[in-house]
Amino acid sequence: MVSPDLTAGQEPADPSAQLPSETGGQAPASRRKLLVLLVMSVVLLALVLVSAWYLVFHKPLTELPAVTAQDSMPAYQGSLYNLSKPQDVAVSADATRLVITQTGTSLETVMFDRMGNKIAVLAPPAATVPSPHQLFVATDPATNEYWATDRFNGLVAIYTSAGKFEKVFDPGASLANWQPLAIGFDKSGDAYIADVSNGSAVIHVFGPDGKELRSFGASSNLDHPNGIAVAADGTTYVTDTGNGQLKVFDATGSQLGLVDRGAAEGNLGLPAGVAIDDHGNVLVVDSSAAVVQAYSQVTSGQTSPAYISSFGDKGSGDAQLSFPNGIAADAQGRAYVADWGNDRLEIWGY
């Protein structure tokens, strides 16, 4: 209703005179007609959209697109600077500690608190390992220990949750000359460690007591796997960096399928780190494309993960990456990406 012009020297109209009576009048009927027309218009628009969908895509209504929670990707939150070619990252179960391996002018493996303060250097005693060169690191969810692989010295070092050296892991006499590379853990604390000592890589699985339980991947032509992530159901995702693929194995170690190298959407170039975030997405760092690609986990009847989306972009500014490598995810919606070329760790979150 237009307000009366009080400057025109006339009395404002009685507002009650414009209201319909409770017993009748034309206003309610007009509103009902308008409401009916509005509903009919919405229904007609829906029918037009459905018809257009079928005519264009020739697909049934059950395949109409829907927006789900999985469609959302983490957003850039900040960075941890002054690193030296960070290779890999692990996060504590309570998300209060970050452990980062470096491969630049500094080869230190460093621990930071949640405020970004450097609080420890993770290194074996010089008498045990004179020149440590730790590349990959993972958190044991059963003990909160950190395991770091050192391919050049042929060992895996184990540290407490505070970063204090405990021991060198003993893989057994048969693996005395192994070259451990990527590492990951399942929910029960079994360690999955890639070994590249015999050409084609093999993934060895060790129980909490250190005994080898099984190995797999020997027939999958793995070439320098740089990342291992194990889902709650035991499905294992391995980044086959040399072949440009993400390979998927079931809980017994049989290969289910893969995401291949290529230029199509969802394909990979040079996959590096892999992690499973708290939304259940499989996050794969594509180092050559400088992005993190997200896939759904393989479920019953599937052989390969379905591509969802990606985040990050090539460059040196905020939310940009340069030859990223490792990745870790915590239980609070954050993902940590080792931005190797920009000497920093990027933090992303939902």
C-alpha positions in Angstrom: 0.0 0.0 0.0 1.4 3.4 -1.0 1.7 5.8 2.0 -0.5 9.0 1.8 1.3 12.2 0.9 1.1 14.1 4.2 2.6 17.2 2.6 -0.4 17.7 0.3 -2.7 19.2 2.9 -5.1 16.4 3.0 -6.0 14.0 5.8 -4.6 10.5 5.4 -7.2 7.8 4.5 -8.5 5.6 7.3 -6.4 2.4 6.9 -9.3 0.3 8.2 -11.4 1.4 5.3 -9.1 -0.5 2.9 -9.2 -3.8 4.8 -11.7 -6.4 3.6 -14.5 -7.4 6.0 -14.3 -10.7 7.8 -17.6 -11.8 6.3 -16.9 -11.2 2.6 -15.4 -8.8 0.1 -13.4 -9.3 -3.1 -9.8 -9.2 -1.7 -9.7 -12.8 -0.4 -11.1 -14.2 -3.7 -8.5 -12.2 -5.6 -5.7 -13.5 -3.5 -6.9 -17.1 -3.9 -6.9 -16.6 -7.7 -3.4 -15.3 -7.6 -2.2 -18.2 -5.4 -3.8 -20.7 -7.8 -2.1 -19.0 -10.8 1.2 -19.0 -9.0 1.0 -22.7 -8.2 0.0 -23.6 -11.8 2.9 -21.5 -13.1 5.4 -23.4 -10.8 4.0 -26.8 -11.9 4.2 -25.8 -15.6 7.8 -24.6 -15.2 8.7 -27.9 -13.6 7.1 -29.8 -16.4 9.0 -27.7 -19.0 12.3 -28.3 -17.2 11.8 -32.1 -16.9 10.8 -32.3 -20.6 13.9 -30.3 -21.6 16.1 -32.6 -19.5 14.7 -35.7 -21.2 14.9 -34.2 -24.7 18.5 -33.1 -24.2 19.9 -36.0 -22.2 17.4 -38.8 -22.9 17.7 -40.0 -19.3 15.0 -40.9 -16.8 13.9 -38.7 -14.0 15.8 -40.9 -11.5 19.0 -39.5 -13.1 18.2 -35.8 -12.6 21.2 -34.0 -11.1 21.1 -33.2 -7.4 23.4 -31.1 -5.3 24.9 -33.1 -2.4 27.2 -32.4 0.4 30.0 -34.1 -1.6 29.8 -31.3 -4.2 31.4 -28.8 -1.8 35.1 -28.6 -1.7 37.5 -27.3 1.1 38.3 -23.6 1.0 41.7 -22.1 1.5 42.3 -21.0 5.1 46.0 -20.1 5.3 49.6 -21.3 5.1 52.5 -22.3 7.2 55.6 -20.6 5.7 59.4 -20.8 5.9 59.7 -24.4 5.0 62.2 -25.9 2.7 60.6 -28.0 -0.1 58.1 -29.8 2.1 57.6 -33.3 0.9 55.0 -34.9 3.1 52.8 -34.1 6.2 51.1 -36.0 9.0 48.6 -34.7 11.5 47.9 -35.9 15.0 44.6 -37.5 15.9 43.5 -34.4 17.9 44.7 -32.0 15.1 47.1 -30.2 17.5 50.3 -31.3 15.9 51.7 -31.3 12.4 54.8 -33.2 11.3 56.4 -32.2 8.0 59.3 -33.7 6.0 61.6 -31.4 4.0 63.8 -32.1 1.0 65.4 -28.7 0.2 68.3 -26.9 1.9 67.0 -28.4 5.1 66.3 -32.1 5.4 64.8 -31.8 8.9 61.5 -33.4 9.8 59.8 -30.8 11.9 56.8 -30.7 14.3 54.5 -27.6 14.7 51.8 -26.9 17.1 48.3 -25.6 16.1 49.6 -22.0 16.4 52.3 -22.7 13.8 55.2 -22.8 16.4 58.0 -25.2 15.7 58.3 -27.4 18.7 60.4 -30.4 17.7 62.8 -31.9 15.2 62.2 -35.6 14.5 65.5 -37.3 13.9 67.2 -40.5 14.9 70.4 -40.3 17.0 73.5 -39.5 14.8 75.2 -42.6 16.0 72.3 -44.6 14.6 71.7 -42.7 11.4 74.4 -40.1 10.6 72.6 -38.5 7.7 68.8 -39.0 7.9 66.7 -38.2 4.8 63.1 -38.9 5.8 60.7 -38.5 2.9 57.2 -39.7 4.0 55.5 -39.7 7.3 52.2 -41.0 8.8 50.4 -41.1 12.1 49.6 -44.4 13.8 46.0 -44.0 15.0 46.4 -46.7 17.6 49.4 -45.2 19.4 49.6 -41.6 18.1 53.2 -42.3 17.1 54.8 -40.9 13.9 56.5 -43.2 11.4 58.9 -41.7 8.9 60.3 -43.6 6.0 64.0 -43.0 4.9 64.5 -44.8 1.6 68.1 -43.6 1.3 69.1 -45.2 4.6 66.7 -48.2 4.1 64.8 -47.7 7.4 61.6 -46.5 9.0 62.0 -44.4 12.2 59.3 -44.3 14.9 58.7 -41.3 17.1 56.5 -40.6 20.1 53.5 -38.2 19.9 55.9 -35.5 21.2 58.4 -36.2 18.5 61.0 -38.1 20.5 62.9 -40.9 18.8 61.9 -44.3 19.9 63.4 -46.9 17.6 64.1 -48.0 14.1 61.4 -50.3 12.9 62.5 -53.9 12.2 60.7 -55.3 9.1 62.3 -58.7 9.4 65.4 -60.4 8.0 63.8 -60.9 4.6 63.5 -57.1 4.2 66.9 -56.2 5.6 67.7 -54.3 2.3 64.4 -52.7 1.7 63.8 -49.2 0.4 60.6 -47.9 2.1 58.7 -45.1 0.4 55.1 -44.2 1.0 53.4 -45.1 4.3 49.9 -45.2 5.6 47.8 -46.8 8.4 44.4 -48.5 8.7 42.1 -47.7 11.6 43.4 -50.6 13.7 47.0 -49.5 13.5 48.3 -51.9 10.8 51.1 -50.1 8.8 51.1 -50.1 5.0 54.6 -49.4 3.7 55.7 -49.3 0.0 59.0 -51.0 -0.8 60.8 -50.1 -4.0 63.9 -52.2 -3.6 63.1 -54.8 -6.2 62.0 -52.8 -9.2 58.2 -53.0 -9.2 57.0 -51.8 -5.8 55.3 -53.9 -3.3 53.1 -52.8 -0.4 53.9 -54.6 2.9 51.3 -54.7 5.7 52.6 -55.0 9.3 50.5 -55.6 12.4 50.8 -53.6 15.6 53.3 -56.2 16.8 55.6 -55.5 13.9 55.0 -58.9 12.2 54.3 -58.8 8.4 50.7 -59.8 7.7 50.7 -59.8 4.0 52.0 -57.9 0.9 50.2 -56.9 -2.3 50.7 -54.9 -5.5 53.5 -57.0 -7.0 51.4 -57.8 -10.1 50.1 -54.2 -10.4 53.3 -52.7 -11.9 53.5 -50.0 -9.2 56.2 -47.4 -10.0 57.3 -45.3 -7.1 54.1 -45.1 -5.1 54.1 -41.8 -3.2 50.9 -42.1 -1.2 48.8 -44.7 0.6 45.4 -44.1 2.2 43.4 -46.9 3.8 39.6 -46.5 4.2 37.6 -47.8 7.1 36.5 -50.9 5.2 40.1 -51.8 4.3 40.0 -50.5 0.7 43.5 -49.1 0.0 44.2 -46.2 -2.4 47.8 -46.0 -3.7 49.1 -43.2 -5.9 51.2 -44.9 -8.6 53.3 -41.8 -9.3 55.5 -43.2 -12.1 52.5 -44.5 -14.0 50.3 -41.4 -13.3 47.5 -43.5 -11.7 45.5 -43.9 -8.6 45.2 -47.7 -8.0 42.5 -49.2 -5.7 42.9 -52.5 -3.8 40.4 -54.3 -1.7 41.0 -55.4 1.8 42.7 -58.6 0.6 45.1 -56.8 -1.6 43.4 -57.6 -5.0 43.3 -54.6 -7.4 39.8 -53.4 -8.0 40.5 -50.6 -10.5 42.2 -47.3 -11.1 42.0 -43.7 -12.1 44.2 -43.3 -15.2 46.5 -40.7 -16.5 45.0 -38.4 -19.1 43.6 -35.0 -20.0 39.9 -35.7 -19.4 38.2 -34.4 -16.3 39.0 -36.6 -13.4 42.2 -38.0 -15.0 45.6 -37.6 -13.3 49.0 -36.4 -14.4 51.5 -36.9 -11.7 49.7 -38.1 -8.6 51.6 -37.7 -5.3 49.9 -37.7 -1.8 46.5 -39.2 -1.0 44.3 -38.9 2.0 40.7 -39.6 3.0 39.0 -36.5 4.6 36.3 -36.5 7.2 33.6 -36.2 4.5 34.8 -39.5 3.1 36.3 -38.1 0.0 39.5 -39.5 -1.4 41.8 -36.5 -1.9 44.6 -36.9 -4.5 47.4 -34.4 -5.0 48.2 -34.0 -8.7 51.6 -32.5 -8.6 51.9 -31.6 -12.3 48.5 -30.0 -12.5 49.0 -28.3 -9.1 45.5 -29.2 -7.9 43.9 -31.6 -5.4 41.3 -33.8 -7.0 38.5 -35.3 -4.9 36.9 -38.7 -5.6 34.2 -40.7 -3.9 35.2 -44.0 -2.3 34.7 -47.2 -4.1 31.6 -49.0 -2.8 30.2 -52.5 -3.4 29.9 -53.2 -7.1 32.2 -50.4 -8.2 35.8 -50.8 -9.4 37.0 -47.2 -9.6 36.4 -44.0 -7.6 34.0 -41.4 -9.2 35.5 -37.9 -9.7 33.7 -35.2 -7.7 35.7 -31.9 -8.1 39.0 -30.3 -7.3 40.5 -27.4 -5.4 43.7 -25.3 -5.8 45.3 -23.7 -8.8 48.8 -23.3 -10.2 50.7 -20.3 -8.9 52.3 -18.8 -5.9 49.5 -16.7 -4.4 46.9 -17.7 -1.7 45.1 -20.9 -2.6 47.6 -21.6 -5.3 50.1 -24.5 -5.5 53.4 -25.3 -7.1 54.4 -29.0 -7.5 52.4 -30.0 -4.4 53.3 -33.4 -2.9 52.0 -34.9 0.4 48.5 -34.4 1.9 46.9 -35.2 5.3 43.4 -34.7 6.6 42.1 -34.4 10.2 38.8 -35.1 11.8 37.8 -31.5 11.9 37.3 -30.9 8.2 40.8 -29.7 7.3 43.3 -30.8 4.7 47.0 -30.0 4.8 48.9 -29.8 1.5 52.7 -29.8 1.2 53.2 -27.0 -1.3 56.7 -28.1 -2.4 57.4 -25.4 -4.9 56.3 -22.5 -2.7 58.1 -23.8 0.4 54.9 -23.8 2.6 52.1 -25.9 3.9 48.7 -24.9 2.8 45.6 -25.4 5.0 42.2 -26.0 3.5 38.9 -26.6 5.3 35.2 -27.2 4.8 
